[in-house]
């Protein structure tokens, strides 16, 4: 899934949104996306994906449904940006 995202395939975000690692397909909480948080954030920060709005929408929608997911996204972003802000 991530290889398609990094190679800028047109349907990569849609397929990532439909990808389920969690066997409970009825669950509205996307705990399976937690596995992809470091890759999603690093890909977002690189910023060369032509449909970046779709990636942001996927992350925001996942954050709306799961409080803990949103905190993990926040901490991942903070860890990356905090390190770069503290570099001399």
Secondary structure by P-SEA (a helix, b strand, c coil): caaaaaacccaaaaaaaacccccccccccccccccaaaaaaaaaaaccccaaaaaaaaaaaaaaacaaaaaaaaaaaaaaaaaaaacc
